[in-house]
Structures are given as structure tokens and as C-alpha cells.
Amino acid sequence: MWTSLPVERDKGDNYTVEIDTSS
């Protein structure tokens, strides 16, 4: 199952990272 997690970068802008929670 893939879950999207919000990630905060050093630049201040936000982007989403998808991780495989089944691993």
C-alpha cells in the first residue's frame, strides 16, 4: 500500500512523497 506523506523542504516549499508502507 502506498501512502502519501507531506514533506517540508529547507526551501520552505512543500511537496508530497509516496512511500511503500508494506515494506
Chimera marker file (.cmm) of the C-alpha trace (Angstrom):
<marker_set name="trace">
<marker id="1" x="0.000" y="0.000" z="0.000" r="1" g="1" b="0" radius="0.5"/>
<marker id="2" x="1.318" y="3.413" z="-0.972" r="1" g="1" b="0" radius="0.5"/>
<marker id="3" x="0.840" y="6.358" z="1.357" r="1" g="1" b="0" radius="0.5"/>
<marker id="4" x="1.422" y="10.000" z="0.504" r="1" g="1" b="0" radius="0.5"/>
<marker id="5" x="3.291" y="11.941" z="3.162" r="1" g="1" b="0" radius="0.5"/>
<marker id="6" x="3.725" y="15.724" z="3.202" r="1" g="1" b="0" radius="0.5"/>
<marker id="7" x="7.385" y="16.716" z="3.343" r="1" g="1" b="0" radius="0.5"/>
<marker id="8" x="8.745" y="20.111" z="4.232" r="1" g="1" b="0" radius="0.5"/>
<marker id="9" x="11.876" y="21.167" z="2.363" r="1" g="1" b="0" radius="0.5"/>
<marker id="10" x="14.619" y="23.504" z="3.553" r="1" g="1" b="0" radius="0.5"/>
<marker id="11" x="13.487" y="25.974" z="0.904" r="1" g="1" b="0" radius="0.5"/>
<marker id="12" x="10.147" y="26.265" z="2.669" r="1" g="1" b="0" radius="0.5"/>
<marker id="13" x="8.094" y="24.810" z="-0.158" r="1" g="1" b="0" radius="0.5"/>
<marker id="14" x="6.026" y="21.705" z="0.433" r="1" g="1" b="0" radius="0.5"/>
<marker id="15" x="5.875" y="18.583" z="-1.691" r="1" g="1" b="0" radius="0.5"/>
<marker id="16" x="4.463" y="15.081" z="-1.335" r="1" g="1" b="0" radius="0.5"/>
<marker id="17" x="6.465" y="11.880" z="-1.089" r="1" g="1" b="0" radius="0.5"/>
<marker id="18" x="4.925" y="8.471" z="-1.624" r="1" g="1" b="0" radius="0.5"/>
<marker id="19" x="6.275" y="5.624" z="0.479" r="1" g="1" b="0" radius="0.5"/>
<marker id="20" x="5.518" y="1.918" z="0.355" r="1" g="1" b="0" radius="0.5"/>
<marker id="21" x="4.192" y="1.064" z="3.817" r="1" g="1" b="0" radius="0.5"/>
<marker id="22" x="4.171" y="-2.643" z="3.019" r="1" g="1" b="0" radius="0.5"/>
<marker id="23" x="7.969" y="-2.798" z="3.165" r="1" g="1" b="0" radius="0.5"/>
<link id1="1" id2="2" r="1" g="1" b="0" radius="0.2"/>
<link id1="2" id2="3" r="1" g="1" b="0" radius="0.2"/>
<link id1="3" id2="4" r="1" g="1" b="0" radius="0.2"/>
<link id1="4" id2="5" r="1" g="1" b="0" radius="0.2"/>
<link id1="5" id2="6" r="1" g="1" b="0" radius="0.2"/>
<link id1="6" id2="7" r="1" g="1" b="0" radius="0.2"/>
<link id1="7" id2="8" r="1" g="1" b="0" radius="0.2"/>
<link id1="8" id2="9" r="1" g="1" b="0" radius="0.2"/>
<link id1="9" id2="10" r="1" g="1" b="0" radius="0.2"/>
<link id1="10" id2="11" r="1" g="1" b="0" radius="0.2"/>
<link id1="11" id2="12" r="1" g="1" b="0" radius="0.2"/>
<link id1="12" id2="13" r="1" g="1" b="0" radius="0.2"/>
<link id1="13" id2="14" r="1" g="1" b="0" radius="0.2"/>
<link id1="14" id2="15" r="1" g="1" b="0" radius="0.2"/>
<link id1="15" id2="16" r="1" g="1" b="0" radius="0.2"/>
<link id1="16" id2="17" r="1" g="1" b="0" radius="0.2"/>
<link id1="17" id2="18" r="1" g="1" b="0" radius="0.2"/>
<link id1="18" id2="19" r="1" g="1" b="0" radius="0.2"/>
<link id1="19" id2="20" r="1" g="1" b="0" radius="0.2"/>
<link id1="20" id2="21" r="1" g="1" b="0" radius="0.2"/>
<link id1="21" id2="22" r="1" g="1" b="0" radius="0.2"/>
<link id1="22" id2="23" r="1" g="1" b="0" radius="0.2"/>
</marker_set>
